[in-house]
């Protein structure tokens, strides 16, 4: 009947059309995507599937200014491998015990919250690295407020350091630098600051805007100062949320526990979650039976920026799924099952990400202002030359942004960044490596590879001009 209403034909006509296809259907039956397409064609309609979400029931009402209260920042730690991300997360966890709270953090639940000496709280996502961060973002979840980029002071700014910076910048999340391993005699923080400066990232004590702290994740030197800088950065952001409403937030991780059933760690981002609330998380729903903090202690109420693991969902939602609280258990269940059904029905995929052609079409429509590019090349020289030429293609109408550039093959993390940021990937004399091609196919990310600089520039220019004058 929904399809009939959309096309303004009678329900019986739709039922007859289905019968012609050999399908006996009722008025309330949900049709799969392929059937809808064929039936619509019968009535001279073309079907465009636009997103699988059933969000009409979970619209977020905007808060009044007076209802908003300060909330703690949510932080992700990123950086090159072996530069000390895990050590820093571990140290902060343990130092917090020293700061006075009883009972250490015993379980890994994917996120934890600490109180620093000045009394302020900071929540950490306990999965370091930009891959997890961007994978969540590709699913539409924006959880992190501030990124700490860890750089070993006895080393250089490395490829993954650059990636981390690009991923944070693409998400519009401010960065605080932690120059780690300062206890080592070979540590040379000025060298790192110099390298950051050459990337146009001036740290504060060099007159720039980026906060930076020398630390040792091993001895703890400077870590408290680092956390104070994080709080300072969060004050600039004026992070606020209304704690006095139904909770909503994002799933951090979930698993099936033998004794307890499905355990999901969630980050409350607004409102307060209470025991007994009915929640919907991705395709799963249920009543919150119990909540625990990172120390395994029972929690009755979880205000904004609090990570908790909860019991009661009827399955394991995915990291990055949003959750909402419902007045009515039935409604939560209905949407959950509608979502599962829609996902099954999505045999015809929706156009999610951009291709160069799609960019042309959208700019012609006037709803496209930015062309985001991830650029990978075989040598520094060609990457820089292409960056320059691409940026020069910017016009008043369309801004060309190089979200990330680097030397080396196109990686899975490049693809995720493209998917999360609506970008296309341009490879110069490089190809997708490992899983990158497969992920690009599922995420529908456009990868264009070239071996002649001129061709790359021309393609982009053509697409952009096509956008401006679609008929020529
Ligand atoms: P990740 O790969 O970024 O998570 O790095 P890890 O935290 O695993 O650290 C890599 C190595 O560096 C480990 O052997 C750590 O013990 C060592 N490490 C980390 N932080 C420090 C530090 O502040 N000082 C020293 N001397 N070693 C450190």
Boltz pocket constraint, residues with backbone or C-beta under 6 A from the ligand:
constraints:
  - pocket:
      binder: B
      contacts: [[A, 79], [A, 80], [A, 81], [A, 82], [A, 83], [A, 84], [A, 85], [A, 86], [A, 87], [A, 88], [A, 128], [A, 180], [A, 181], [A, 182], [A, 183], [A, 184], [A, 215], [A, 216], [A, 217], [A, 218], [A, 219]]
      max_distance: 6.0
